């Protein structure tokens, strides 16, 4: 598969893809790349495909195995909890110093914004003095989230949110109904838009909308809403864990642990998406209150948005949106998702009603 075909089907970020295509065609590949940009805009997908092309070296059979995650020279490192640890990085560096199993090089895909300080310093030494044929594909939500000395030693490749129109067109071509709404809910992420278009996140969205748009109540209402959202997020995580385990060639202890971590990441991702949805609802309310309904994301809930804006004239919609956006950061500290949701929903209800009770 040629450099121009390896990225077929990926929507948006053409400048980033052209840069990587040129590297594959010319053979002039950097020893390290930093793919930076918001979550869900294709960094990991592109890194997997780019890494697969690098280890395959033109061998179609090897490329097929690499794209399925079955090539021994392509290694993807998942954080252990919130961080990528020094132990994980030491194992990567041990492999990087050894000869490739099959091809001419080894490729490692790992998040650079989850490295703890020890892990960052260990990786930095290798990036400063690269040896052998190891290539590092580092992922991060932003360059600022990465140790500056690491960022300066990797070729930066920027990924931006995909325009809603491009995402909507992609979904429509694939036959999805309500492509425009799903694209808007994706907020620049094709993968997230696909999950909405396919109905995977429908129940989660309904639970969040009920919590955000429903009548204000007491703490018991908040507790029930947080519990429902958490239960739905747990279901997403359990499904991902089963999927990861079924894909393993040998469901041994290591495979089960990887599947467990994948499930936990999916659960936390669902909670993070719930908080993102809360943020979008309150931003929508702020837009309606400001007389800018064309900026509304949850366009199918226009009447309900207009109602709550009328009923709550003293609400701090912008402040509520900002708080919902900040709450996702709490997941990085291994706090219980249900506790995060309970605290956040309580704060949001106070912000969105001048008469909410002081719990």
Secondary structure, 3 states (H helix, E strand, C coil): CCCCCCCCCCCCCHHHHHHHHHHHHHCCCCCEEEEECCCCCCHHHHHHHHHHHHHHCCCHHHHHHHHCCCCCCEEEECCECCEECHHHHHHHHHHHCCCCCCCCCEEEEEECCCECHHHHHHHHHHHHCCCCCEEEEEEECCHHHCCHHHHCCCEEEECCCCCHHHHHHHHHHCCCCCHHHHHHHHCCCHHHHHHHHCCCCHHHHHHHHHHHHCCCCCHHHHHHHHHHHHHHHHHHHHHHHHHHHHHCCCCCHHHHHHHHHHHHHHHHHHHHHHHHHHHHHHHHHHHHHCCCHHHCCCHHHHHHHHHHHHHCCCCCHHHHHHHHHHHHHHHHHCCCHHHHHHHHHHHHHHHCCCCCCCC
